[in-house]
Amino acid sequence: MEEEIDYSTVVFGDVRAAPKERKEDPTIYSEVKPSGAASTVPTDGEAAACSHSHLLAVCLGILCFLLVASISAVVYFSVLMTEQKSNLSVLTAENEQLITERNLLERETEQLSRVTDNLNWTLSIILRFDTFPVHVYCPDKECQPCLKDWIQFEEKCYLFYNEEAPWMTAPESQTYCRNKAADLLVIDSLHEQEFISNHTKYYYDEFHGYWLGLYTTNNKDWVWIDGRNDTLGYWIGESFGDPGLCALMIPGRNVTASWDPADCVMQNKFICESDVLVKV
């Protein structure tokens, strides 16, 4: 028996029609935003604030750079100044050492110069002799400034002849001094005149004194035995006997008024003078 089959009609909706409905509703599309989309466009106020913040950041960056640069410069110059001070201290010490060494060399040079001058001086005295009496001037091989019985004053040696009579004339006195590599006394200053006055003494009478190396040829111009004209003029200033051509120093008189012209053949004591052999 055949069964009766009933057919029913089933109508399925087309799923692709849905997009048409979304197109009809634009509000839905305007609110849907895909994930990770860009932000909205900033307003003018927000743009100004952003620009100000950027400028501030740049200024801060520049200030930081300048600050770091300034600190670096300070540190650099501090180190440089320290090194310069250290170098200056070293140079100062070296300079002081050089100055000390230079002063020492100058003193040594001066000392050597004095020694050389003294040796030359001694040689010039020795050369005055034809035969130098070493045993007289240099006993025990040690040279003395002056001979025995001579008195040293500054760089001169003096012999005050105080032997008993008969004494000597002016020419004889000069010969005696020459035999001892000396001359009759030449007075150069008041200081020397005072020294001579202190080492002479009265003898025999007021007319006798000590021959000086001073003479004249015209009773006017007085000349020392070394050729120099007299400029001191320590004359007594009174008529003290017969005027002569040779000069005496009268003991016990005023220091600046003790010379007297006398006859050259009159016998008197005398004073010899020579340079020291060795300068001390």
C-alpha positions, 0 to 999 in steps of 0.5 A: 500500500502506497503511503501518501507523502506530504511536502512542506515548503520551508523558506530560509532567510538570506543571511547576506541581506544583513549588511543592507540593514546596517547600511541603512543605520549610519549611526552604528558605523560612526560609533564603531572604532577599530582597535589601535586607531589614532587619537582625535585631532587636538584643539588649539589650546592643547597644541599650544600646551604641547608646544610650550611643554616641548620648548620647556623640555628643550630649554631644560636640556640646554640648561643641563648641558650648560651646567655640565659644561660649566662644571666640567670647565670649573673642574678643568681649570681647577686641575689646571690651576693646581698643576700650575701652582705645583709647577710654580712651586717647583720653579720657585724652589729651583729658582731659589736654589739657583740664586743660592748657588749663584751667590755662593759662586759670587762669594767664591769668585770675590774670595779668589779675586782678593787672593789673586790681588793680594798675591799680585800685591806681594809680588810687586813688593818683592820685585822692589828688591834685587835680592829679596830677604826671605828670612827677614820678611818670611821667618819660618816660611810664613810671610808677615805684613811688616818687618820686625820693629815696624808698626802696621797702620792700615796698609802701611808699615812705619819705622820710627827711628828712635836711636840715640845721637848722632841722628841723621840729616834729611838726605841720610834719612832717605838713604836709610829708608831706601836701604829697607825698601821704604821711603821717608814718610808721606802723609795722605790724610788727617787720620794718618797724621793723628797716627803719626802724632800718637807715636812720636815723642819729644826729645832733645829740644823743641827744635828737633823732630822727625824728618818727613818725606816733604821738601821744597826748592823755593820755600813756597811749593812743597812736594812729597817724595813720591812727586805729589804736591802737598795739600794738607799744610799742617804747618806750625804757622809761626817763625820756629827757627831758620826756614829750610827746604826740608820738613820736620814734624815737631812732637807734642804740637797741635795735630794740625799744626806740627810741621816746621821747615828746617835746614836739610843738614840738621840731624834729627830722628825720622820716620820710614814708610813702606807698603805691607808685604802681605794684605790680611 
